[in-house]
Amino acid sequence: MRHSAAHVMAAAVRRLWPDALFDIGPDTEDGFYYDFDLKHRLTAEDFPAIEAEMAKIIAENAPFVREEKTREEVLEMMKARGQTYKLERLADIPEGETISLYHSGDFTDLCRGPHVASTGEIRAFKLTSVAGAYFRGDEKNQMMQRLYGTAFRSQAELDAHLKMLEEAKLRDHRALGRDLDLFSIQESVGPGLVHWHPKGARIRSIIEEFWRKEHYRAGYEMLYTPHIGRAGLWETSGHLGFYSENMYAPMDVDEQRYYIKPMNCPFHIQIYKSRKRSYRELSLRWAELGTVYRYERAGVLHGLMRVRGFTQDDAHIYCTEEQVETEVRECVRFAIAMWRAFGFEDIVAYLATRPEKAVGDPARWELAQRSLEAALKAEGIPYELDEGGGAFYGPKIDLKTRDAIGRAWQMSTVQFDFNLPDRFDMVYTGPDGQEHRPYMVHRALLGSLERFFGILIEHYAGAFPLWLAPVQVCLIPVTDKQIAGAREIAAQLKEKDFRVMVDDRPEKMGAKIRDAQMQKIPYMLILGGRELENGTVSVRSRVAGDLGAMALEAFVAKMDAERQVALR
């Protein structure tokens, strides 16, 4: 239905601006878009006119009719209409493959389909935004106008979705990152390169400390690896052959060519190969918060969600055939536990199986896929099967989680790899004294720290739970006479590992409370002469408001209990 709505939108645009040239108009997870080359610059002010024309086309209830034509026929048709972008898309269709058109009323598009029976089946719809998009995603090509919309089966579903979009705007991590002074991306340094400000860096250090502690508990060891490596390493791994367009330009050192790493795996493999390995020491669980650099086109960069330099929550597991199922199940359990610690409960899985073109022994694929599925069933995780959707080098599990406003985020991955162990000739000595190939599993729980932090900001709308908040308590002296007392209390709280600030600015108390609330600080302690005299603090909660006066020891006990919820 959404794909059909994209055709209706394109037909409406053509009726309003007959000179429009068209590229593609696919459906997306919750909507659709169409790319136009149009002299008129589309803005939100055009949306009512386009929506009105779409409503007319829907009321016409024109059937979607499929027609197959020869390449030459379609070529002549698109040439006659001046649709140059369609000519390029036509050239992409392999020789011998069926070429189909879809007609709906007075609109015809080069399209595989499928579609609903007629335009009248499109129910509730809404245009949502317009943005620039390079043809084929290449900044060397023409900049087009990408018009976005969404469609649902009922007005109630559409209204709920639009409400979610409005809430998402309020939670935009880019705006909150600026307002809460968490991070920035400086154009003078370069797009897609993140600067962590003191408050954001404090949260990151809390996340990293928690991450390391949980990994050590789960039997992992930590690795640190270089940021650059010789070209030969990336030739062996296959990156230079298959991934070079995403790697930064090489540098020459001592007449040797080096590349900045886009991934950590080849370095971990080198540590594995640094000496002979026995089956007795497997499984090996090795983790690293490794910073990598990948070239992303400027048009796809988006705050913390899509960057060029990021730190991966990375790990590799090397094990025997007998250990595979246990290791996979532990990965899934660990991922779920980690997400729940950060406040995410709604988790679903996708199991991607062997594609048509794949490397590795089919028997190993079968064992790996069986182990992945058994792990999901054992942990009671609902999952969907993606037949043939695995990478060429191994099957995988992707875990998606929903945030506070219902958006799904794909984060954790458990990925088998039958390619790199072969390329690097990884072996271990088995109980029979012979060399065997280990199973290798790539595993990420949080993805990248940058993207995870962006999701975390939006999930909590910047109001982090106490254990993650960069400032947990703001002490507000009523007058200058209480500043010294406030600093003394702050020192006591810091001794107990609480993160505290004293607002000693020459501002009115109401302004200080409002600023602390805007900065989403969990607790404010109001200190007047009476509180200092009685040895109490007047507590104000970010959520519950005024909690009244209490002894400092009682407040400390309350905070200590609250921060222990996630920290076990």
Secondary structure, DSSP 4 states (H G I P E B T S, - for coil): -HHHHHHHHHHHHHHH-TT-EE----B-SS-EEEEEE-SS---GGGHHHHHHHHHHHHHHTPBPEEEE--HHHHHHHHHHHT-HHHHHHHHHSPTTS--EEEEETTEEEE------SBGGG--EEEEEEEEEEEGGG-TTS-EEEEEEEEEESSHHHHHHHHHHHHHHHHT-HHHHHHHTT-EEE-TTT-TT-EEE-HHHHHHHHHHHHHHHHHHHHTT-EE----SEEEHHHHHHHTHHHHSGGGSPPPEEETTEEEEE-S-SHHHHHHHHTTS--BGGG--EEEEEEEEEE----GGG-BTTTB-SEEEEEEEEEEE-GGGHHHHHHHHHHHHHHHHHHTT---EEEEEE---SS--S-HHHHHHHHHHHHHHHHHTT--EEEETT-SBTTB-EEEEEEE-TTS-EEEEEEEEEESSHHHHTT--EE-TTSSEEPPEEEEEEEEEEHHHHHHHHHHHHTT---TTT-S--EEEEESSGGGHHHHHHHHHHHHHTT--EEE--SSS-HHHHHHHHHHTT-SEEEEE-HHHHHHTEEEEEETTTEEEEEEEHHHHHHHHHHHHHHHH-
